[in-house]
């Protein structure tokens, strides 16, 4: 192929030109039709989530009545890898992880089947459940919010019927979901005094109401020869029907309860810019263009601003996929233009010929166009991940063309004709650039195919395949189109009628001479060179490798930050509202200083954890505070409220870094786990570097009032313990009755005590309990005793055993690795009861598994690169010399991170993978020429110096074009969903700088050392395997007679 393609290029120019035009046409079609998405489709997590609501229930109750029965069913699902569950106030949730071999459609069907089986064992109040499967295609393309002024009577209708319906009519919109506002419902608020006065049993009334509102198919009847179907109706047609519903002789429901059709003054708090608000999630139709749909939705929002029904209401956009995609496209175009401009400047500086410069620079748009064509016709899309891959490839796609053009023009300078030089020059380096391209392409295969993390493999594939396609097309362009183009570039005519090819600039000639002298010195003073290399590597280990921090996760943001606060569990609604208002007032006080666009707050009724999200203006004037400066200022001025624990960001520490570790106690009995956790916490508080130890369950739980049934008293009264519990539940919990219908719309009916009857424990204990056995009424206080006990905020379980988390906060001088060693030592002699264990939590396990998978993938990438080079050189030792450029480049990458004060995050990890494949390319081209020169009879050191002289210019050009092509990424502010690209660009660019320098000097030195070792080994093996001459007995030479 390395000779056939150049030959075809030169001798069949019309065919090649027509093929090029065809590819351009396909490229235009692909570019105009390729889908634009935020995230790639076709990926689905091997996880599933189930949520089961159970109104006004405690974690302990949910563990016994929901979690354990459901776990028993879900544990039988085929392919289940792990099962985690949480029992919280008012709900139970489950997380299911499956083996990668199990199809998620099959798993979903089995989960539905098991949940239907479990429903028969759950309390009657549990009526439904939800199952979630995550797919990027199902994610909303726009998150928006609406704030309503106080005078709006029915925000639900405005949000659903006005805004929601209008947005749903936008072309490309699939569905619109609205949260945060409730519809009006019918509330039946029982009056305790009326029930006591009439001596009625609340439990009996609730059971009667639950069965008195229905429609029932009752068969069919033959009436006068005609068949008629019969339907029994007992429905509440209007509120008056419900109010007049008889509950006892002469007593109607309205006599013992207030019945209203109204909004529920929910204890949940949802604000947008301080006003009551709602959230809006907009999904697109399958196949719709994300950017176009998002722009159309924005137009619909602007049109709604003039709707008189929305006077005073405001609409805010928090998150817009279309905007993110457009910014990424703009970043790609800017990177391509900047990289192309840098390439033009660098190439012209080395070549001093604008035609050759334009020829090589044209490879950038042509290669990117062909790459997009491949993506389109293979069913791909332009998304944030594929665009990241294309940005990485911009600086690499000219490398092959540079080497080919350099080889061709070297032959033309030697006097060869244009056609002959084009074929032979491209063929000369064809195998080397093919193998070097393969080494870059192959580094992605282990990461994609062999990583134990399916998510990481998928996303690396979405980044890696565009790079692979770009490099493959750049190789095709270099071998097929570039030779033809060089034949069209004629040199200046000489007086003798010949052709004068441009010579290299004088500064390049001078640089080459200095390089030759420097390389000759290194080869002549190998001991001195070794000492210098060891000193450099030692300094690198002492400074950057031990200083640069590795962060397992990157801090992504969309120009926002979050304020987290935890309120005491016994706070009233007004106290909780005052906390939220205090944080909102604090944000408003810094509105202009920080450049706040909008803020929203959320504190759910069944949670003690609230959040205030602060969104900053995207277009900010020069001199305005950056996001990092805003966050730092917010940390300094964060309000300190009594009993409230507040922080900025996702971590518990104020500095934004994750300075905590977590241990998990596992077992069956919660009380035993509570006792063990106290002992573990006592030991951990004495560990050096530990600031605080938090018991996860105790920290979230409040105090609970327990009604303990006196069984003897209940037996004397003729009332069962179950009847007592159910009656109290009917009184205090919001029990849902059969729905009421208003103009054909189903309306929920909620029954409970009036608010004033639910706020006083004394009134609750005076509640009369009616006995069907004795026919008498007994007050509740005579049947139960009250106890106040600490509650549990949440009960976690994993694989059907209870988990008790313990969080350990570390000081600034203690890293997690050191802390784990000290914790292990402190707990080494801890004796646990049978069936109980302690581990380091799922975060530690996942991080360890990810690190192992990443190390395995990187190691296999290096092995694959080594194998390809072994095929090229037919040698074991030569690839060893070239593979040393990888650690050389890593030193440069870490120095760059150290000097720019940048941490090694997942983006930097991706850069390391790319660097492994890129940095060996120059070494392959250099050693390939050394091998050919030695085969022609040139001495080794002379061949090394001559190869360095010939390859200096192409190596510098390819390296500098790659480095400068990555500068916009390394120095710019472009982000991936708020995660900066800079660490990845800095790792690759810095590694290329060090790798190029060391390739030019250290690689020839190491080649000479390995060559001497090979020669010595051959001599030694030859001496060992040389046949020995043994004299027979009697031989005179041996001294026989």
N, C-alpha and C positions, 0 to 999 in steps of 0.2 A: 504493500500500500504506500510505503514511504517514497517509492520511486514511481509507481503507477499513477498516483494522483497528480504529481507535478508534470509528468509526461502528458497526461490527458489535458491538463490545464493549458499547456503550451501548444500542443499539436491539434487540439480540438477547441479552438477559442470560441466558435459560434455556439457549439453545444454547451460549453461552460457558461457563456453569457446568457443563453436562454434559460439554463437552470437557475442562474442567479436572479433573473427577472421573475421567474416563477416563484422563487422563494420570497422575493420582495412582495409580490401580490398576496401570497399566503400570509405574510407578516402583517400587511395592512389589514387584511380581513380579521386576523387574530387579534390585533391591537384594538380594533374598533368593537369587537364582539366579546372579548374575554370578560367573564364576570368579575366584578369588583366586590370583594367581601372583606370583612374585618378578620375573620378567622377561617381557615380552610374547612370545607365540609368533609364528610366521610369518616369522621372520627367520633368515637363514642367511648366514654369511660367505662371500664369494667366494674363500675359501681352503680348502686341504686339506693334510693332513700325512700323510706316509708314514714309517714306522719299520721298519727291517730289522735285527734282531739278528744278530750274528756273534760267538760266544763267544770271549773271550780274544784278540781281534785288535787290531792297532795302527791308529792313524789313517791312516798311510801305506798300509798294506795295504788298509784299507777304501776309501780313495780310488781305488786301482787296480782292486780286484776287485768293489766294490759300487757306488760312486758313479758312476763314469764309464759303466759299462754301463747302469745304470738311467737316468741322465740322457739317454743316447742314445735310449731308448725314450720317456721322459716328455716330451721336448721335441717330440714329434710330436702331443701331445694338442691337439685343436682348442680355440681360445680361450684358450690359455695366455698369460698376461701376463708373468709372471716365474717363475723357478725358482731356488730357493735350496737348498743342500745343506750338510750337515755330516758329516764323517767323524770319529767319536770312537772312543775305546777301547771295543771290544765292540759297536759298532753304527754305522749310518748313518741319517741322517734327512733328509727332504726337505720343503720348504715350497713349495706351488704356489699362485700367485695367478692368478685368472681374470678375464677381462673381464666386466663386469656383464651383457652380453648373453647370456652362456652359462648355461644352466640347470645347477645343481649336480648334479642327478640324472644328466644326460647326461655331465657331466664325471667324475663318480664311476665310471660304467660304463667310460668310456674309460681312466681311470687303472688300474682293475682289469685291463683287457685288456692294457695296456702292461706292467704288473707281471708278469703271467703270461708274457708273451713274454720279459721280462728274466730270469726265474727260470732259464731254460735256460742262460744265460751266467754264472750266479753259482756260487760254490763249492758242492760237494755238501753241506757242513755247514749251509748256509743253507736252512732248511726252510719258513720262514713269514715273513710280513710283516703289518703292521697299517696300516690307513688310518683317519684320523679326519676327521670333518666336525663343525663346531661348530654347535649349535643350542641356544638357551636352554631349549627344552623338554626337551632331553636331559641337562641339568645335574642332578646329585644335589640333592635337597632337603635332605638332611642329610649332613654329614660327621661321623663319630664315630671314636673310638679305643678300643682295649681294651689294658689292661696285664695281663700274666700273671706270677704269682710264679714263682720259680726252680723250684719243685717240680712245675710242670705239665710232663708228659712230651710231650704232643701238642697244642700250641696250635692247630695247623692244624684239627684236628677240632673243638675248642671254637669256633673262630671261624667255620668254615664250617657245620658240621652242627648246632651248638647255637644260637649266636647268629644266624647268617645265615638258617637255615631258619625260626627263630621269627619273625624280622622279616619275612620274605617272606610269611608268612601274615597279616600285618596288612592289612586292607582298604585298597585304594588304592595299595599298594606294588607297583611293577612288577618291580624286580630289586634285588639286593643284591650288591655286589662287595666282596671282601676282598683287601687287600694287606698285605705286610709279614711274613707267615708262610708258610713253605714246607711242602709235604707231605713225608712221608717218602719217600725214594727208595732204590733199590738202587745201591750204590756198589761198583764193581769196582776196587779199588786194587792196581795191579800192583806187585810187589816187584822192584826192580832186581837184587838179589843172586840171586834165583831165576831170572830171565831169563838172567843171565850164566852161572849154574851149568849151566843146561840148554841154553845156546846157542840160544835161540829168538829169532825175529824178531818184534818187537812189531807192526810194520806188517801182517805176514801174519796174525797172530792177530786183530787188529782187523778186518781185512777179512773173515775167516772168521766172526767173531761177528756182524758186521753182516748176514750173509746166512743164518745158521743158525736164526733165530727168526722163523717166518712161518707163515701159513696161506694156501693158494693154491687157487683154483678150478681143477680139472683136467679139466673136461669131464663127460661122462656115459657110462654103459655099460649094455648090455642084459644083465641077469642073470636067466636062467630066465623069459624073456618079460616081465620088468618093467624099466622104465627107472630107473636109479639114478644120481644125480649124485655125482661124485667130488670130494673135497676133500683136498688134501695138507696134513698138519699136521706142523710141527716147532717147537712152541712150548715155552717154558720154563714148565712147570706150577707149579713151586715153586722155592724157593731151592736145594734139594738138586739138582734137575735142572741148574740153572745151575752149581753148584759142581762137579758130576761131568762137566761138558761136556769132552770130550777135546780137547786142543790139540796133542798129539803122542803117538806110541805110548808108552803107559804113563804119561802125564802128563795130569792134569786141570787145569781152570782154578783150582781151589782150591790147587793146588801152587805156583802162581806169582802168586796175587792173594788179597787179603783181600776177601771178599764179605759185605756187611752191608746190612741193610734198616733205615735210620736217617734221622735228620734231618741236614741239611748244616750244619755250623758255618760259616755264611756270613760273608764278610768285610764284608758290608753291616751297618750299625748302625742299628737302628730302636728308639727308646726312647719310652716315655710315662711321665712322672714318674719317670724313672730306671730303670724296668723294661722288659724286652722287651715290645714291643707290636705291634699291627696296626691298620690303618686300615680303616674301614667307610664305603662310599659307597652311599647309599640313593636310588633313583630311584622316582618315582611313576608310576602308570599314566596314559595319555593321558586327559585329561578329569577326573582326580581333583582334588579340592579340596586345594590345597597345605597350607593351615592345618590342616584337619581331619586329613589324613594325617600331618602332622608331630606333631600332638598324640597320635595313636594310636601312633605309633612311640615317643614319649616314655613312654607308658604301658607299652609292651612292654619297654622298657629297665628300667623300675622293677620289672616282674614278673620279669625275668631275675635281678635282684639276689638273689632268694630261691632260685634254682636251686642245689642242692647241688653240681652239677658245676662251677659257676663260683665256688666258694669261694676267696677270695683275689684273684680277678680283678676289675677295675674297668672301668666303661664311662664315657667322657667324650664330651660333645657339643661339637664345635668350632664348628660352623656349622649354623644352623637357619633355612631359608628361611621357615618358618611364623612364627617369632618376628619376623623382619625385617618380614614383611608386616603382622603384627598391630601392630607398633610404628608402621609407616607409616599404617595405618588410624587408630590412636589419635592420631597427629600430625595427620591430616586433621581428625578430629572436634574435637580440641583447637583447631586453627587456625580451624575454622569457628565454634566457640563463642566463641573469643577475638575473632575478627574480627567476628562478629555482635554481641558485647557492645560492642566499640569503636564499631561502626557505630551501635548504639542510642544510646550516650552522645553521640556526635558529632551525630547527627541530632536528638536531643532538645535538645541545646544550641542548635542553629540554628533548630529549628522550634518548640520549646516546646509540642508537641502529641503526646501519646502515641499517638493513632490514626494520624496520618501517619507517625510513627516506626515503629510496628509494621507498617504497610503496606509501607514501603520495606525494612525489615529482613527481612520474610518472603520477599523475593526470593532471599535466600541459600539456604535449604533447598530452595525450589521449584526454583531453577535447578540446583542440584547434583543433585537427584533426576532432573530431566529429562535432564541430561547423562549420568548413569549409565544411564538408559533407552536413550539413543542408543547408548552404548558396548555395552550388552548386545545390542541387536537388530542391531548391525552386526558382531557376532562378536568384540567386544573383551573386555577383562578389566580388573579392578582390579589393577594391578601397581605397582611402585615408580615407574615413569615416569609412568603415567597419574595416579597419586595426586599426584605432584609438580605436574603440570599443574593438577589440581583445587585444590591448595593455592595456586598462583599466582592462580587465578581467583576465589578467595573474596572478595578486596577489590575486584574489578572489576565483579562482577555487579550491584551496586546502582547503578552510575553512571547507566545509562539511566533507571532508575526515578526517581532523584533529579531528573534534568533534566525528565522528564515531569511529575512531581508538582509541581515548582517552577513550571513553566509553567501548569499547570492552576490552581493556587492563586493565582497572580498575576492570572489572569483573574477568578477568583471574588472576589478582593479589589477588583477594579475594578467589581464589581457584576453580572457575568454569572451566569446560572443554572448549576446543577450540570451538567446534561446538555450544554448548549452549551459551557461552559468545558472539560468533559472532552474533547469531540471536537476543538474548535478548539485547545486548549492542546497536546494530544498531536500534532495535525497540524502545529502551528507549529514544533515542534522535531523532528518525525519524520524529516525528511530529514537534518538535521544529526546526530542520534544514529545513524541508519542508516549514514551515511558514516563517522562516527567509529568505529563498531563494525567496519566493513569495514577501516578502516586498521589496527586491531589484529589482525584475523584474517589480513589479507593478508601481514603481515610474515613469517609462518611458511612461506608457499608457496615463496619462493625457497630458503630454507634446506632445505626438505624435497625440493623437486623439482630444484634446480639445483646442489646441492653436489656436488663431485667425490668426496667421501668417502661411500660408500654406508652405512657404519656410522653416521656422524654424521647423515646424512639420516634414516635409519630411527629413531634414538633421538629426534631432534628432532621427528619426526612423532608419536611416541608421547607426547611432552610437549605438542606443539602442538595436536593434534586435540582433546583434552579442553578446552583453553582456547578453541579455536574453537567447539566445541559449546556450551560454557558461555556465551560471549558471544552466540551466535546465539539461544539460549533466553532469555537475559536481555533481548534486544531484543524477542523475541516476548512475554515477560511484560510488558514496559514498555508496549508498544503495544496488546496485546489484553486483558490482565487488569487492569492498573493503572487505566485510565480507568473501567472498570466499578466497581472498588472505591472510587474517589474519589467516585462519585455516591452511594455508601451512607454516606459520612461527612458528616453534616449539621453545619452551624455552629450557634452559639447563636442563639436567636430574639431579635430586637430588639423594642423597644416598638412599632414600626410594623409588626411581623409579618414583617420581612425576616430575612435570615440574616447573622450576623456571623462572618466567617472570621478565624481567629487571625492576628494581625499578627506581623511578625518581632520578635525580642527587641531591647531597647534597645541592648545591646552590639553586636549585628550592625548596627543603624542607625548607631551611632557609628563602628564600623569602616568601614562603607561610606562615610561622610562623609570620614573621613581618607583612604581610598583614592582618592576622587574628587579631593581636593585634591592628593594626591601624583601621580596620573596627569596632572592638568592641568599641574602644574609640569614633569613630564617632557616633555610635548608642547610647553610653552612655552620650555624650555631644552634643546633637543635637543643642542646642542654639549656642554653639561655632562654630560648623560646619556651621550653617546657616550664621553667621556673616562672616566667611571666604569666603563662596561662594558668598555672596552679595558684599564683597570687591573685589573679583576677577572679577565678572561681571561688577562692576562699573568701575574698571580700564580698562577692555576690551572696554567698551563703550567710555571712555574718549580718549584712545589712538588709537587702530587700527580701530574701527568702524568710527571714525571721521577723520582719517588720510588717510586711504587707498582710493585712487581715483577709481571711477567706470568709465570705458571708454566704451561707447556703441559700439565701433568698434575697431577691432584689426588692427595693422599696418602690413599687409601682404607684403612680398617682396620675390623675388627670387634672393637674393644676388645682389640687384641693388638699385638705387635711381634715382629720376627724378628731374631735374632742370626746373622750370617753369618761364617763363618770358612773360611780356605783353609789346608790342611795341605800340607807338602812331599810331592811325589809318591813319594819313596822311604821314607816312613814305613811301618813294619810295622803289622799289625792291632792289636797291643797298644798301640802308640804312638798310633794313630788313636783307639782306644777311650779312652785316657787323655785325649786332647783333648776328646772329647765329654763324658766324665765331669767334667772340670774346669769346663766351661761350665755343666753341669747343677748341680754343687755350688754354683757362684756364684749361680745363680738361686734355689736352695733357701735360701741364706743370706739372701736378700732377700725370702723368701716372704711374710712378714707385712707388711714395710714397703711392698712394692709391691702387695699384695693379689692375689697370684698364684693363679689358679684351677687351672691345670694347664700343664705344658710338655711338648713333644715334640721329639725330635731325629731327624735323618736324615743319614747319611753313606753314600752308595752305594759299593759295592766298586770300581767303575770310575771314581770321581770324586774329585777333591781338594777339592771344595767341600761343606761341611756347613752345616746350618742347625739352629738351635734356636728353635722358635716358643714364645712366652710368651703365654698367654691370661690376661687379668685378669678379676677378678670384675665382673659387671655391676652388681649392687646393692652399692654401696660406702658405708660410713658417712660422715657429714659430717666434713670435715676430712681425709679420706684423700687421698693423692696422686692427682692427675689423670694421665691417660695421658701427656700431654706432660711432666709432672714426673717420671714414672717413667722415660721414655726419656732425659731429661736426666741423671738420676741413674745410669742404666745406662751411659751414655756415659762418665761420669766414672770409674766403677769397673770398666770393662770389663777382664777379665783380659788380661795381656800374657804370652803363652806363647812360648818360643823357636821361631822358624821359622814361627809361625802368624800370619797376618794376619786380624784380626777387625774387624767394623764392625756398626753397628746400622742396620737398615732396608735398603732396596733400593739406596741409593747408596753409592758407595765412600767418600765423605767423612763424617766424624763428625757434621757439623752437619745431616745429613739432606737437604741441598739438593743438587741435581744440579750439581756443579761440575766436570764433565768433558765433553770433546768427543771425537769419534772420527773417525779417518781410516781409509780402507781402500785398500790397495794391491791391484791386480788384475793377474793374468797367469797363465801356464801353469806355469812352472817354480818349484817351491817354494824351491829353493836361491837362484835369482835374486831372489825376493821377500824372502828372508831378508837378502841383501846390501843390497837397496834399503831395507829397513826400518831397518837400522842407520844409513844415511846420513840418512834422514828423521828418525829419533830424535835424531841428533846436532844437526841444525838446529833441531829443536823445543825442545830443552833450553835453547837460547840465547835463546828468545823471552821477552820480558817478560811476567810474569804466569803463567808455566808452572811448576808445582811439581814435577811428575814426568811421565815418559813411559814407558808400559808397552807392551811388545810382547806383544800378546794371545796369540799361539800359544806363544811361548817361555815366557811366565809360567805357562801351565798344564801344560806338558810336563815329564816327569821324564827321568831318564837311562835308556837302554835298552841291553840287551846284544844285540849283533848277532853272529850266527854266519855268517861269510863262508865259503862253500864253496870249498875248494881243488880246482879242477876236475881238475888233473893227478893229484892223489892219489886223488880219487874215481874217475877213469877207470882208474887202475892197479888199484884194488880191485874194479872192476866194479860200482860203485854209482852210480846216477844222482843228480844234485843234487835232483831232485824226490823221490826215495825218502828222501833224508836229511831234507828239509824235512817230509815227511809223517810220518816216524817220530818226529821231535822233537815235531811237533804232537800226535801221538797220546799221547806221553808226558806232555807238560806241560799241554795244553789239556784241558778237560772235554769229552770226546767222547761223544755220545749214541748209545746202541745201541738196537735195537728194544725196545719196551716189554715189561715183565713184568706179568702179570695176577694180582691178588690179590683173590679173591672177586668176580671180574667187574669190578674197578676197575683201570683202566690205571695202571701205575706206571712212572715214568721210570727208565731204567738208565743210569748215568753211569760211564764208564771213564776212568782216569787213573793216574798214579803215586801212590804213597803220599806223604803230606805230607813225611816225612823225606827222601824221594828227590827232592823238588821244591825243596828249600831250599838245596841245595849245588851250586854250579856245577861243582865238581870231580867230584862223582858223575855229573852230567849228561855231562861230557866223557868219562867212562869207559864210557859206554853203548856196548854192542857193536852194530855194524851188520853184518848178515848179507848176503852177496853170493850171489845165485843163480847168478852166472857162475863164480865161483871156488870157491863152496861153503865159504868161510872167513869168519871173523868179524874185523872191524876196529874198534878203538875210535873213537868219534866224534872225539876230539881229534886223531887223525891225518888227519881229513878236512876239518876246519874250523879257522879261526882266530877268536878272539874279539876284539871291539872294543866299547868303551863309548862311546856317542855321545849327544848331547842329543836327547831325543825331542820330539815335538810333541803337545800336549794335544788339539788339535782343528784340523781343516782345514776352513775354510769356503769355499764356492764360490757364485757367483751367476751365473746365465745361462751355466753351463758354463765359467766361468773361476775360477781359485783366488783367494780373497780373504784378505788378510793384515791383520788389524785392528791399529791402533795407538791406544791410549787416552792422552789428554792430560789430566792433572789440573790444575785452575786454582786459584789462590789466591783468598781471600775477596774481594779488591778487583777482580777481573777478571771481567766478565760474558762469556758465550759470544759475543755479537755482536762485542765488541771483540777477543776472542781469535781469532775467525775471520779478521778483517782482518789481524792480525799474522801468523797462520799462513800466509795466502795470500801475504803479502809475503816470508816466509822461504822458501817453496817455489817462488817465481815462476820462478827460473832453474834449477830442478832438471830435468836431462835424463833422460828415461826411455827404455829400449830400446823398439824397435817392438813393439807388442802389449801393452804394459804401461801402466797408468794409475793415477791416484790420485783418489779422490773422498771426499766427506764422510759417507758411510755412509747407511744406510737411515733411521736416526732423523732425520737432518737433512733428507733428502728428504721423508719423510712429514710432518714438522713444517712444512716450507715449503709442501707441497701443501695441508695442512690450513689454514694461514694464508691462502693464496691463495683457497681455496674459501670460507672464512669471510668474507673481505673482499668477495668477489664476491657472496655471498648477502646480506650486510648492505647492500651498495650497491644491489642489486636491490630489497631490501625498501624502502629509502628512495625508490627510483624508483617503485615501485608505490604507495606512500603518496602521493607527489606527483601521480601520475596520477589517483588517486581524488579528491583535493582539487581538481584541475583540473576534473574533471567536475562537482563540487559547485558551484564558484564561477564556472565558465565564464570562467576567467582563468588567465594564466600567472604573473602577479606575486604574487597573493594566496597561492597555495600556497608560493611562495618565502619569504614572511614566516612562515608557520606552520611550514615545515620547519626553520627556524632553532631551533625549540624542541628539536630533537634534539641538536645540539651543546651547547645550554644545559643540557639534562638530563645529558649526558655529563660536563660539568664538575661537576655535583652528585654524580654517581655516583663520580667519581674522588676528590672531596673526602671523601666518606663512607668510601671505602676507605682514604684517607690518614689520616683522624682515628681510625679504628678499627684501624689497623695490619693491614689485610687485603690479601692479594694478589689479583690478577686471575687466576682459574683458570677451567677450563671451565664451572663453575657460574656464575661471574660473566659469562662470555660469553653464556650462555643468558639471563641477566638483561638484557644489553644488547639482545638481539634483542627481548625482550618490551617493554623500555622504549621502543624506537623506535615501536612501534605504540600504546603507551598515552599517551605524553606529548603527542602532537599532538591528542588528543581535546578537551581544554579549549580549545585554540586554535581548533579548528574551530567549536565552539559559540559562542565569542566573536566571531570574524570573521563567522560566518553572521548574527548579529544586527546587527553593524555594517553589513553589506551591505544588509539589509532596511531599516534605519533611513535609510540614505542614499538608497535607492530611494524612500522616503517623503518625501524632500526635506530631511532634516536635514543641516546642514553636517558636514564630516568630523570635525573635532576634537570637536565636540559629540556626534556619533554615537559616537565612540570612548569618550568619558567616560560617556555614557548606557548603552552596551552593557556597559561594565565594571561600572557600578553594578548593572544588572539581573542580570548573570551572576556577580557576585562570590560570592554565597551558594552557588549550585549548583557553581561551580568549586571552592570551598573544601571543600564537603561531599564531592564525588566524589574530590578529591585526598586528603583526610584519611581517608576510609574505605578507600581503596586503601592508603595509607601504613600506617595502623594495622592493616589486615588482614594486612600483610606483616611487622609487627613480631614476631609469634611465630617466623616463619622467620628474620628478620634477627638477632634477639637470642637465639634458642633454641639448643639443642644437637642438634636433629634432623639426621639424616644419611641419605645415600643410599649404602648399603653402606659406611658409614664415611666417606664424603665429605660434609662439612657443607653444608647448604643456605644457611648464613648469607651467603656472598658474593653469591649470587643475590638474596636478599632485600634485602641492603644496597644493591646496585646499583640495583634498581628503586625502593626507598623513597627513597634519597638522590637519585636522578635526578628523582623526582616532586617532592621538596621544591624543588629548584632550578628544575625546569621550571615548576612552578606559579607561583613568585614571578616568574620572568622572563616568563612568559606574561602575567601581569597588568600588567607595566610595560614590558618591553622589546618585546613583540610589538606593542602599539599604537604605540610609537615607530617601530619598523621599518616598520609599515604606512604611517605618515604619510610616511616617507622614500621608500618605494617608490611611493606614490601621487604624490608630487611628481615623482619621476623619470618616471613614466608620463605625467603632464601635460606635462612639459617635452618628452618624446619625441614626444608627439602634436603639440605646437606646431612642433617642429623638422621632423617629417615633413610636416606640413601646409604649412610654408613651402617645403620642398624640392619637394613634389609640386604646388604651386600653379601653374596655367597662367600663362605669361608672354604679354604683349601685344606683338607685333612690328609696327611701322608699315611700310606698303608704301612703295616708292620714290616720291618726289614729294610725300609727305604733308607739308603745311605744318608739322605739329607736329614732324616730324623735321628740318625745316629745308630741305626741298626747294622748288624754285620751281614 
